[in-house]
Amino acid sequence: MVSKKMLLKEIDGLPAEFIDELQDFVQFLKQKCAKNLESTLLSESSLRKDWLSAEEDEAWRDL
């Protein structure tokens, strides 16, 4: 796994003309993360009825 320190070193070594492209990619990753979180939160309410049941509690009791 790449550490933040290693990644920053790689960024420092990039030519200046790639900085805008790198910024675009970072923004893309942030949006992707936000969409994943939004999807998770939206699905929680619809799945809650299945999660909060005696049958589910029994199925997961031994784990």
MOQUIVEN-V392984 format. One record per residue. N is the residue number from 1. RES is the residue in one small letter. SS is DSSP state (H for helix, E for strand, C for the rest). BURIAL is + if it has 16 or more other ideal C-beta (glycine too) atoms within 10 Angstrom, else -. D_CENTER is the distance of its C-alpha to the mean C-alpha in whole Angstrom. Layout:
# MOQUIVEN-V392984
n:N res:RES ss:SS burial:BURIAL d_center:D_CENTER
n:N res:RES ss:SS burial:BURIAL d_center:D_CENTER
This chain:
# MOQUIVEN-V392984
n:1 res:m ss:C burial:- d_center:16
n:2 res:v ss:C burial:- d_center:17
n:3 res:s ss:C burial:- d_center:17
n:4 res:k ss:H burial:- d_center:17
n:5 res:k ss:H burial:- d_center:20
n:6 res:m ss:H burial:- d_center:21
n:7 res:l ss:H burial:- d_center:18
n:8 res:l ss:H burial:- d_center:20
n:9 res:k ss:H burial:- d_center:23
n:10 res:e ss:H burial:- d_center:22
n:11 res:i ss:H burial:- d_center:22
n:12 res:d ss:H burial:- d_center:25
n:13 res:g ss:C burial:- d_center:27
n:14 res:l ss:C burial:- d_center:26
n:15 res:p ss:C burial:- d_center:28
n:16 res:a ss:H burial:- d_center:28
n:17 res:e ss:H burial:- d_center:28
n:18 res:f ss:H burial:- d_center:25
n:19 res:i ss:H burial:- d_center:23
n:20 res:d ss:H burial:- d_center:23
n:21 res:e ss:H burial:- d_center:21
n:22 res:l ss:H burial:- d_center:19
n:23 res:q ss:H burial:- d_center:18
n:24 res:d ss:H burial:- d_center:17
n:25 res:f ss:H burial:- d_center:15
n:26 res:v ss:H burial:- d_center:13
n:27 res:q ss:H burial:- d_center:13
n:28 res:f ss:H burial:- d_center:12
n:29 res:l ss:H burial:- d_center:9
n:30 res:k ss:H burial:- d_center:8
n:31 res:q ss:H burial:- d_center:9
n:32 res:k ss:H burial:- d_center:7
n:33 res:c ss:H burial:- d_center:4
n:34 res:a ss:H burial:- d_center:7
n:35 res:k ss:H burial:- d_center:8
n:36 res:n ss:H burial:- d_center:6
n:37 res:l ss:H burial:- d_center:7
n:38 res:e ss:H burial:- d_center:10
n:39 res:s ss:H burial:- d_center:11
n:40 res:t ss:H burial:- d_center:10
n:41 res:l ss:H burial:- d_center:12
n:42 res:l ss:H burial:- d_center:15
n:43 res:s ss:H burial:- d_center:15
n:44 res:e ss:H burial:- d_center:16
n:45 res:s ss:H burial:- d_center:19
n:46 res:s ss:H burial:- d_center:21
n:47 res:l ss:H burial:- d_center:20
n:48 res:r ss:H burial:- d_center:21
n:49 res:k ss:H burial:- d_center:25
n:50 res:d ss:H burial:- d_center:24
n:51 res:w ss:H burial:- d_center:23
n:52 res:l ss:C burial:- d_center:25
n:53 res:s ss:C burial:- d_center:28
n:54 res:a ss:H burial:- d_center:31
n:55 res:e ss:H burial:- d_center:30
n:56 res:e ss:H burial:- d_center:27
n:57 res:d ss:H burial:- d_center:28
n:58 res:e ss:H burial:- d_center:30
n:59 res:a ss:H burial:- d_center:28
n:60 res:w ss:H burial:- d_center:26
n:61 res:r ss:C burial:- d_center:29
n:62 res:d ss:C burial:- d_center:29
n:63 res:l ss:C burial:- d_center:26
